[in-house]
Amino acid sequence: MSPTEEAVLGEALSLPVQSRAYLADMLWASLPEDQLDLPVDEGLRRAWAEDARRRMQEVETGKVPLLPGDEVMDRFRRRMQQ
C-alpha cells in the first residue's frame, strides 16, 4: 500500500460509522464491474433484484411513502454530522 493510500485509509477509519459505511458504498459503486475479477453470486444477484422489485411495489402501492429530495438530503447531512 502506498503512503497516500495508507493516509487515506487512516483518515477514513477515523470517520464515524455512518460516514465510513457511506464512503465504502461510494467506493464500491465506483469500481468498474467489467474490470474486476470477482465471482458473481447469482443467488445474491437474484435476491437483490427481488428486493428491488418488492421495494418498488411498496412505493407503487403507497405502503412506503416517498420523501422530497430536499428532506432526504437534510436527514442525510444531519446523520453525517453525528
N, C-alpha and C positions, 0 to 999 in steps of 0.2 A: 504494500500500500504506500502510495506516495505521501510526502509530508502534507501536501494540500488535502488529500483525501483523509488523512488522519485528523487534520484540523477541522474539516467539515464534519466528520463523524463525531468528534468530540463536542463540537457545538450542538449538533443535532441531538446527541444523547443528553445534553443538559436541558433540553426543552421539556415543557410539561407533557404528560402522556398524550393528551388530545392533539397537541401540536405535532408530536412525533408520529402519531398514527396518520394524521393528515399528510405529513411530509412523506411518509413511507408509501402511502397510497398514490400520491402525485408522482413520486419517483417510479413506482411500479408501472403506472399508466403510461409513463413516458418511454418505456422500453419498447422498441420495435419487435413485435412478436415474431416476424418472419426472420429476424436475425438472431434469435435466441435458440439455443439447443436445449429446450425444455420439453420434457414429456407432457403430452396433453392428456389429462384425465377426462375422458369422455363422460363418465358418470357425473363428475363435478360440473362440467360444461352444461350438461342436461339439467342438473339441479339449479344452476344459475338461471338458465333460460326459463325453467318452470317458475322460479321465484319471481322473475321479472314479469312473467305473464300474470301471476297471481296478484302482484302489486298493481299492475296496470288495471286489472279487473276491479280491484278495490277502489281505485281512483275513479274509474268509469261508472261504478255503481254508487258512488258517493259515500262508501264506507269510510274512506280516508279522505279528508278534505285537503285541497291544495292550498298552499300559502303563497301570498305575494312574494316575489323575489326579494324585494327590499327587506321584508320581515325575516326571511330566511337568512339573508346576509347579516342583518343586525344580530340575530341569535348566534350565528357562526362566529362573528367578531367577538361577542361577549365571551363565548366559550374559549376562544383562543387566548383571551387576556387572563383567564383564570390560571 
